[in-house]
Amino acid sequence: MQDETIPDLGRVLDETQQCVLCVLLERAGSGLCSMGELALACGGYDAVTFAVEELHAAGLVHRLDGFVFASRAAARCRALDVLGRCVRG
């Protein structure tokens, strides 16, 4: 019990948000995913729900009933990264 490490919740949220965006941006076709699909792909309904709420607040995803899709801003950011314009440190 004393040797157990407590997970960094901020890092876990960041990773879940990254997973959600990757799933939405890598989808062929519409990029529309249900919350259930995202929960299966990214590790749990509660974590995905919170991640989607945060991404929606930041303008990176849109919600439609029980579905989610990436915003144009997120897709454009991804396109710029693919082109090698973003420098990672």
Residue pairs with C-beta under 8 A, 6 or more apart in sequence:
12 47
13 47
13 50
13 51
13 54
16 42
16 43
16 47
16 48
16 50
16 51
17 51
17 54
17 55
19 41
19 42
19 43
19 51
20 38
20 42
20 48
20 51
20 52
20 55
20 61
20 68
21 55
21 60
21 61
21 70
21 74
21 78
23 33
23 37
23 38
23 41
23 42
24 31
24 33
24 38
24 61
24 68
24 69
24 70
24 74
25 31
25 70
25 74
25 75
25 78
27 33
30 69
31 69
31 70
32 64
32 67
32 68
32 69
33 41
33 67
33 68
33 69
34 66
34 67
34 68
35 45
35 48
35 49
35 52
35 66
35 67
35 68
36 45
36 66
38 48
38 52
38 68
39 45
39 48
42 48
42 51
52 61
52 63
52 68
55 61
55 74
56 62
56 63
59 71
59 73
60 70
60 71
60 73
60 74
61 68
61 69
61 70
61 71
61 74
62 68
62 69
62 70
62 71
70 78
80 86
